[in-house]
Amino acid sequence: MAKVVTFGELMLRLQPYNYERFVQCDHVEFTFGGGEANVAVSLANYGLDAAFVTKLPTHSIGQAAVNSLRRYGVDTSKIVRGGERVGIYFNEKGASQRGSVCIYDRAHSAIQTADPADFDWNSIFEGVEWFHFTGITPALGENLVEICKAACKAAKERNITVSCDLNYRGKLWTREQARAAMTELCQYVDVCISNEEDAKDVFGIEAENTDIYAGEINHEGYKSVARQLADKFGFKMVAITLRESHSAFDNGWSAMLYNVEKDEYCFSKKYNLHIIDRVGGGDSFGGGLIYSLITGKDTQAAVEFAVAASALKHSIEGDYNMVTLAEVEKLAGGDGSGRIQR
């Protein structure tokens, strides 16, 4: 069974019930989530040996965070314990024409104050085939840039496939900071995952004749984006998720996967989503893509599986994509009827 390691921050998610606003709610839901942890949960649900690496405090909130992963079969044995706090993010779900709002409270979290010496990558990568991180993690500070670089170097020394979701977050760092750090880190990456905005925000590479707010996606423009990314960094694969935002509830959702060796561009079918919770949608795509490529799916089948996985995630509350392999394969195979299962 293939072993995958993901590395990043696991956060406490606090959210008003239903679609209340922060200013009107008097109680919140308490869950956990974070980009790379979300990917690990998806992979564990598909039957892969998935380990998540981070640093968390030894107190009860830190332990609750660890337990939230264990319940889905994620290997937490390499998590470093220490530090003072678990990072928090407050999520206000959007509705209709009102967009969602995310507020971070993660300063001085355990992972943000971590030291490169905290992580023994020789031990962590024993028997590992794939390593995944996102652009969120190096955005937490220069020390995290160095830790990510050490992990990537160790992975490449062991011929471990490295994937990265660019995941630009303007609330965490500037475009200039992101470009400097990600330019350095992407030289180690084999599979790059981006959305319709990340390539522009981080590297200034933009699809022509596309308006994501008007729901206009130009396939030729995204072929050009993928090709430019691959040419710049030597990626073997480039995946771009394509979200057409009609409202907070209703999105068009599809993706493209560029196989550089075969010079093959494959676009998935498009799903018209009515969204329950969009947080973690990109991470569920990443998990689906990693599973597809590890298990040998061809380019078209890989992008179809990944998009189907993420389409299902939009129907599930919380960060984690709690779907089975059979459910994803059923949707990827064309059954999106949503009929009751008896």
Secondary structure in CASP SS format (residue, H / E / C, confidence):
PFRMAT SS
TARGET T0000
AUTHOR 0000-0000-0000
METHOD secondary structure of the structure
MODEL  1
M C 1.00
A C 1.00
K E 1.00
V E 1.00
V E 1.00
T E 1.00
F E 1.00
G C 1.00
E C 1.00
L C 1.00
M E 1.00
L E 1.00
R E 1.00
L E 1.00
Q E 1.00
P E 1.00
Y C 1.00
N C 1.00
Y C 1.00
E C 1.00
R C 1.00
F C 1.00
V C 1.00
Q C 1.00
C C 1.00
D C 1.00
H C 1.00
V E 1.00
E E 1.00
F E 1.00
T E 1.00
F E 1.00
G E 1.00
G C 1.00
G H 1.00
E H 1.00
A H 1.00
N H 1.00
V H 1.00
A H 1.00
V H 1.00
S H 1.00
L H 1.00
A H 1.00
N H 1.00
Y C 1.00
G C 1.00
L C 1.00
D E 1.00
A E 1.00
A E 1.00
F E 1.00
V E 1.00
T C 1.00
K E 1.00
L E 1.00
P C 1.00
T C 1.00
H C 1.00
S H 1.00
I H 1.00
G H 1.00
Q H 1.00
A H 1.00
A H 1.00
V H 1.00
N H 1.00
S H 1.00
L H 1.00
R H 1.00
R C 1.00
Y C 1.00
G C 1.00
V C 1.00
D E 1.00
T C 1.00
S C 1.00
K C 1.00
I C 1.00
V E 1.00
R E 1.00
G C 1.00
G C 1.00
E C 1.00
R C 1.00
V C 1.00
G C 1.00
I E 1.00
Y E 1.00
F E 1.00
N E 1.00
E E 1.00
K C 1.00
G C 1.00
A E 1.00
S C 1.00
Q C 1.00
R E 1.00
G C 1.00
S C 1.00
V E 1.00
C E 1.00
I E 1.00
Y E 1.00
D E 1.00
R C 1.00
A C 1.00
H C 1.00
S C 1.00
A C 1.00
I C 1.00
Q C 1.00
T C 1.00
A C 1.00
D C 1.00
P H 1.00
A H 1.00
D H 1.00
F C 1.00
D C 1.00
W H 1.00
N H 1.00
S H 1.00
I H 1.00
F C 1.00
E C 1.00
G C 1.00
V C 1.00
E C 1.00
W E 1.00
F E 1.00
H E 1.00
F E 1.00
T E 1.00
G C 1.00
I C 1.00
T C 1.00
P H 1.00
A H 1.00
L H 1.00
G C 1.00
E H 1.00
N H 1.00
L H 1.00
V H 1.00
E H 1.00
I H 1.00
C H 1.00
K H 1.00
A H 1.00
A H 1.00
C H 1.00
K H 1.00
A H 1.00
A H 1.00
K H 1.00
E H 1.00
R C 1.00
N C 1.00
I C 1.00
T E 1.00
V E 1.00
S E 1.00
C E 1.00
D E 1.00
L C 1.00
N C 1.00
Y C 1.00
R C 1.00
G C 1.00
K C 1.00
L C 1.00
W C 1.00
T C 1.00
R H 1.00
E H 1.00
Q H 1.00
A H 1.00
R H 1.00
A H 1.00
A H 1.00
M H 1.00
T H 1.00
E H 1.00
L H 1.00
C H 1.00
Q H 1.00
Y H 1.00
V C 1.00
D C 1.00
V E 1.00
C E 1.00
I E 1.00
S E 1.00
N E 1.00
E C 1.00
E C 1.00
D H 1.00
A H 1.00
K H 1.00
D H 1.00
V H 1.00
F H 1.00
G C 1.00
I C 1.00
E C 1.00
A C 1.00
E C 1.00
N C 1.00
T C 1.00
D E 1.00
I C 1.00
Y C 1.00
A C 1.00
G C 1.00
E E 1.00
I C 1.00
N C 1.00
H H 1.00
E H 1.00
G H 1.00
Y H 1.00
K H 1.00
S H 1.00
V H 1.00
A H 1.00
R H 1.00
Q H 1.00
L H 1.00
A H 1.00
D H 1.00
K H 1.00
F H 1.00
G C 1.00
F C 1.00
K C 1.00
M E 1.00
V E 1.00
A E 1.00
I E 1.00
T E 1.00
L E 1.00
R E 1.00
E E 1.00
S E 1.00
H C 1.00
S C 1.00
A C 1.00
F C 1.00
D E 1.00
N E 1.00
G E 1.00
W E 1.00
S E 1.00
A E 1.00
M E 1.00
L E 1.00
Y E 1.00
N E 1.00
V C 1.00
E C 1.00
K C 1.00
D C 1.00
E E 1.00
Y E 1.00
C E 1.00
F E 1.00
S C 1.00
K C 1.00
K C 1.00
Y E 1.00
N E 1.00
L E 1.00
H E 1.00
I C 1.00
I C 1.00
D C 1.00
R C 1.00
V C 1.00
G C 1.00
G H 1.00
G H 1.00
D H 1.00
S H 1.00
F H 1.00
G H 1.00
G H 1.00
G H 1.00
L H 1.00
I H 1.00
Y H 1.00
S H 1.00
L H 1.00
I H 1.00
T C 1.00
G C 1.00
K C 1.00
D C 1.00
T H 1.00
Q H 1.00
A H 1.00
A H 1.00
V H 1.00
E H 1.00
F H 1.00
A H 1.00
V H 1.00
A H 1.00
A H 1.00
S H 1.00
A H 1.00
L H 1.00
K H 1.00
H C 1.00
S C 1.00
I C 1.00
E C 1.00
G C 1.00
D C 1.00
Y C 1.00
N C 1.00
M C 1.00
V C 1.00
T C 1.00
L H 1.00
A H 1.00
E H 1.00
V H 1.00
E H 1.00
K H 1.00
L H 1.00
A H 1.00
G C 1.00
G C 1.00
D C 1.00
G C 1.00
S C 1.00
G C 1.00
R C 1.00
I C 1.00
Q C 1.00
R C 1.00
END
